[in-house]
Amino acid sequence: MKACKLFSGEKRVYVRQRGRMTKAQSHALERFAEYEITDGSQILSSFDYQEPIAIEIGFGMGHSLVRYAAMNPEVTCIGVDVYLPGIGSLIRQCEVQGLDNIRISNRDGNSFLNSVGDKSIETIMVFFPDPWPKKRHSKRRLVNEEFCSCIARKLKQHGNVYLATDSIQYANQIEAVFERQSDMSGGKSDRPSARLESHYDTRSQRLGNEVIDFAYFKK
Ligand SMILES: C[S@@+](CC[C@H](N)C(=O)[O-])C[C@H]1O[C@@H](n2cnc3c(N)ncnc32)[C@H](O)[C@@H]1O
């Protein structure tokens, strides 16, 4: 897996190198300012961010977030990703579907979540975070002890976090960090209705790998 370093805000972030941006994505990106949320503290201080709030970190091309936003028009849905073609793709889908409840940040997910007010989020989603399968790279995984305790601080009481991975090592790490988080409860679950079957599900079926979904709630 090729990687590049990127300084997004205060933290060094490692992201996989992916494909080029299409013309349509690039044109859509010209309208990023209409969707952009730069700092999580804006959520509680602006009427633009009506509660309840849901955040998807690492939304990729944005297909699941678009579905979630369409199913939950009363929810302000915030997508956080550092992948610019994906941001362009998400903006295009919002325009085509006429969705006005999606906001987007291109900051590192951990830094963005840290900037959000405590006990302010209803739902957090992290689907197929980059697996970093090599042992020497495993420290780069997004879902670690620090991220998990940040999730616990930011969720409202009874708020939910949904995660999915096709990496057994990552699944074990997710289980271990949430088990140590005393104010969160839950574990393996069925695929939530908001998570569309994606390229990662199809690839896992083809390779005979299991996709593992998790659902936890804040006690
Ligand atoms: C393997 S893709 C999965 C995309 C999508 N969730 C899906 O299920 O199709 C992981 C995504 O997480 C994003 N990502 C990786 N590290 C990130 C970070 N620190 N903060 C925000 N997004 C990140 C990548 O840019 C990429 O779009």
The ligand as an SDF file (V2000), in Angstrom:
LIG
                    3D

 27 29  0  0  0  0  0  0  0  0999 V2000
  -10.6820    2.4920    2.7990 C   0  0  0  0  0  0  0  0  0  0  0  0
  -11.4950    4.0250    2.5300 S   0  0  0  0  0  0  0  0  0  0  0  0
  -13.1870    3.6720    2.9910 C   0  0  0  0  0  0  0  0  0  0  0  0
  -14.1420    4.6650    2.4280 C   0  0  0  0  0  0  0  0  0  0  0  0
  -15.6290    4.5060    2.8020 C   0  0  0  0  0  0  0  0  0  0  0  0
  -15.8500    4.6080    4.2250 N   0  0  0  0  0  0  0  0  0  0  0  0
  -16.2480    3.2370    2.2450 C   0  0  0  0  0  0  0  0  0  0  0  0
  -16.7150    2.4160    3.0370 O   0  0  0  0  0  0  0  0  0  0  0  0
  -16.2830    3.0730    1.0280 O   0  0  0  0  0  0  0  0  0  0  0  0
  -10.9080    4.9790    3.9220 C   0  0  0  0  0  0  0  0  0  0  0  0
  -11.2240    6.4530    3.8110 C   0  0  0  0  0  0  0  0  0  0  0  0
  -10.7860    7.1090    5.0070 O   0  0  0  0  0  0  0  0  0  0  0  0
  -10.1240    8.3200    4.6580 C   0  0  0  0  0  0  0  0  0  0  0  0
   -9.1750    8.6340    5.7170 N   0  0  0  0  0  0  0  0  0  0  0  0
   -8.0320    7.9850    6.0140 C   0  0  0  0  0  0  0  0  0  0  0  0
   -7.4310    8.5300    7.0800 N   0  0  0  0  0  0  0  0  0  0  0  0
   -8.2350    9.5630    7.4700 C   0  0  0  0  0  0  0  0  0  0  0  0
   -8.1580   10.5090    8.5150 C   0  0  0  0  0  0  0  0  0  0  0  0
   -7.1510   10.5050    9.3770 N   0  0  0  0  0  0  0  0  0  0  0  0
   -9.1480   11.4150    8.6290 N   0  0  0  0  0  0  0  0  0  0  0  0
  -10.1850   11.4210    7.7530 C   0  0  0  0  0  0  0  0  0  0  0  0
  -10.3170   10.5400    6.7510 N   0  0  0  0  0  0  0  0  0  0  0  0
   -9.3580    9.6280    6.6070 C   0  0  0  0  0  0  0  0  0  0  0  0
   -9.4680    8.0340    3.3210 C   0  0  0  0  0  0  0  0  0  0  0  0
   -9.2020    9.2180    2.6010 O   0  0  0  0  0  0  0  0  0  0  0  0
  -10.5270    7.1680    2.6550 C   0  0  0  0  0  0  0  0  0  0  0  0
  -11.4520    7.9370    1.9270 O   0  0  0  0  0  0  0  0  0  0  0  0
  1  2  1  0
  2  3  1  0
  2 10  1  0
  3  4  1  0
  4  5  1  0
  5  6  1  0
  5  7  1  0
  7  8  2  0
  7  9  1  0
 10 11  1  0
 11 12  1  0
 11 26  1  0
 12 13  1  0
 13 14  1  0
 13 24  1  0
 14 15  1  0
 14 23  1  0
 15 16  2  0
 16 17  1  0
 17 18  1  0
 17 23  2  0
 18 19  1  0
 18 20  2  0
 20 21  1  0
 21 22  2  0
 22 23  1  0
 24 25  1  0
 24 26  1  0
 26 27  1  0
M  CHG  2   2   1   9  -1
M  END
$$$$
